[in-house]
Amino acid sequence: MAETKKDKAVLILADGTIIYGDAFGKKGIATGEICFNTGMTGYQEVFTDPSYYGQVLIMNNAHVGNYGVKAADVESDGVKVKAIIGRNLEEKFSRLMADASMQEYLESQQVVAINGVDTRALVAHIRTRGAMNCIISSEEMDIELLKKKLHEVPSMDGLELASVVSTNDNYQLGDSSSDIKIAVLDLGVKKKILHCLVERGAHVKVFNAKTDFSEMQKFNPSGYFISNGPGDPAPMDYAVKTVKQILDSDKPLFGICLGHQLLALANDIPTFKMHHGHRGLN
């Protein structure tokens, strides 16, 4: 049987690198800062992790999509990455409990992807040259026009994105009669973090990123959790103020990912952007 001809796509990096591949997911144009993840499994959890909001993600592992996607395997209300780069993004899958294929899922989530890329070589390039903006297109192939669009993409440096992905409404999880009460400042928290707290018997209340500390105090928590999230911590003065107030309250405090960086800033310890991020499975 003859193989179906695939539409072409192109990836252009800010340093001028041009890579061609096959269109996957939604046809369109996507821009953002390129990053990579070295995990061999858990791709759906990665795609829906709010910490990746606005970024273009390289999946370093050669095969992605083998076991399809399942509604229960999400970390938020939808895909948060801007676009995906893969070596072999699978259209077919083998998993009894899966709801859809990778292609169907990305189309439904309006996510642009490029397939057939030597992702390990690309990751090595990013490791050497550092994080940078990029553009992927599967509908416009005029390189000069795409370069112009890429030039207009803002740098991730200085972008405050946590409030974009934070919950709009505060909500509670777990046993309300529990003696363990955890106040979570949602900067882009993953669902499984909340589930882990609840599984350990905690009554959890999740607060919008810009909630006043006085409002969090009304919950009378046993401790505070400052979540993961996207963007640059430098412009997040509102969150640094909240963390300082939590520290002054002398109650247990846990910061993870972006929350950890804010904890440092609240203690007058400066943070800096890494040459290229380290993202994978621990």
Secondary structure, DSSP 8 states (H G I E B T S, - for coil): -------EEEEEETTS-EEEEEEEES-SEEEEEEEEE--SS-HHHHHT-GGGTTEEEEE-SSEE-TT-B-TTS-SSSS---SEEE-SEE-SS---TT--B-HHHHHHHTT-EEEES--HHHHHHHHHHH---EEEEESS---HHHHHHHHHTS--STT---HHHHS-SS-EEES-TT-S-EEEEE-SS--HHHHHHHHHTT-EEEEE-TT--HHHHHTT--SEEEE----S-STT-HHHHHHHHHHHHTT--EEE-THHHHHHHHHTT------SS---S--
